[in-house]
């Protein structure tokens, strides 16, 4: 019998078109906004280095970030494994946390986007493919279970941030203009 890999799945409706959500995911610099600046203080991206332009299959990038309830930082090397506009965007991440006796893990982040009435449905799946030298919260069965139960809180906020940013970029504002993303500072108002 095949063992099921640890994973979580969250699905949300979005008022933006599937293409708008997908284009935001493929714009890797935007991750610094929805998974960085708009994310919680104790779990967010701090840096991201990626090539310019929309990400495609094989695009690699690196990032660093803050881990909840830990002084450790994580450092990732990620590769886009699926880029099927506008339906699916997937990243495989090799993660490292800490310096001495560092925890290493491999995760798959899958975003499935489907048309829905008034916009789209975005489903995010996080799958842990492997882990070695786990931090205490991942090493002890009871704590690992609690950590996986808390993970949707952080991942859910990231998904909500992604959706809100996609809606901001895709839908006219009350003033009739659109927002555009400025990689350095977040938002600027187009005139």
N, C-alpha and C positions, 0 to 999 in steps of 0.2 A: 504494500500500500504506500502510495506516495505521500510524504509529509507535506502539509500545507505550510507555505512560507508566511511569516508574520506580515500582516498588511492591514491597511485601513482604507475605506472608501467613503468619500463625501460627494454628494451631488446637490447642485443648486441651480435654480432658474436665473437667467440673465436677460436683460432687456436688449442687450447688444446682439448684433448678428454673429453667427458662428465665425465668419471671416475676421471680424474685429477682435474677437477673443483669441483666435489662432494667431493673428498678426502680432498681438501683444505678447503672447508666449514666445513667438519666434524672434521678437525684438529683445534679445537677452539683456540689454542695458536697462530695459523697463523693470526687470526683476529687482533692481535696486530700489525702485519706488514701492511696488506692491508687496514685495517680500522683505524690503529693507526699511525705508523711511516710514511706511504705513503699518509696519508690523509691530508687535509688542517690544518693549525695551529689553526684555530678558530672552528674546528669541528672534533674531533678525539677521539678514545679510548685512555685512559691514563693507565688503568689497567684492567686485566682480570684474574679471578681465576676460573680454571676449572679442573676437574679430568683428569688424563692422558689418552691417547688413543683416538681413534676415537669416536666422539659423536654418541649416539644412541637415540632412542625415550626414553624420560624420563630423559636424562642427563640434570642436572641443573648447571648453572654457574652464576657468578656475574661479573659486569664490571662497570667502571666509565669513565667519559669523559667530554669533553669541549663542551659547547653550543655556537653557533654563536651569536655574539652581546649581550652577557650576562656574568655577573660575576658568575652566578650560574654554578654549575657542575651537571651533571646527574649521577645517580646511578641506576643500573639495576639489576634485578634478572630475568634470562631467563631460559626457559626450551625448549629442542628440542621436537617439537610436531610431526614432520614427518621426517623420515630418510629412504628414499627409494632410495638406491644407484643404479644407478647413475642419477636418473631422478628428484628427488625432495628432498629438505632440507628446513625445516621450523622451525622457532624459535618463541615462544611467549614470549614477554618481558613485565615485570611489571616495569615501569620506574618511578623514582622520581627525581624531579629537585628542588634544593634549600633545605633550612633547615626549616625556619619558614614558616608556611602556604604553605608548599611544593606542587607543582603541581604533580599529579600522573596521569599516563596514562598506558594503555595496548595497545601494538602494536603487529602485526603479521608480521614477515619478511619471505617471501616465495621466494625461489630460485628454478625455474624450469629449467632443463637442458635437451636439446634435441640434438640428433645428427644432424649435418649440414655438408654440403660439406666442407671438409678441417678442421673439428673440431666439434664445437658445437654452439648452441645458448643458451645464458643464459638470463633468464627473471627474474627480481627482482620485487616483489610487496611488498609495505609497506602499511599496513592497520591499521588505528587507530581504535581500538575496543571500547575504552572509554577514558574519560579524566575528571578530577576534579581539582578544584582550578587552572585553567589554567593561565599561565603567560599572560600578556597583549596581546602579539602577537597572542595568541590562543583564547583569550576571546572576542575580538571585531571582528565582522564579516569581515569587510574590511581588517583588519590586518591579520586575520586567512587565508583569501584567498591569500593575498600576501605571507604569510609564506609558504603555500602549493605550490605556484608557484615557490618559491625559493628552496624548498626542493629537487627537482630533480637535481639541481646543485651539492649539497653535496652528495646525494645518487648516482648520476651518476658517480662522481669521485670514490666513494667507489667501485662501480661495475667495473669501468675501472681498478682500482688497483687490484681487485680480478682476473680479466681476465688476466692482465699482469703477475701477479705472477703465475697463473696456466700455462700460456704459458712458462714462465721461467723454471718452474719445469718439464714441460712435453716435451718440444721441445729441441733438441740438440742446443747448442750454436754454433757460427761460429767456435770455436776451437774444436768442437766435444765432449765437455764434457757437463754435466748437472749441474744445480744449485740445491742445497738442502737447505732447510730452517733450520736455527738455531734459536730456540725460543728466545734466549737472544739478539742476535745482528742482526737479519735479514738474510743476505745471507752469505754463505761460499762457496768457490769453491772446488768441489770434485776433487781429484787427482787420 
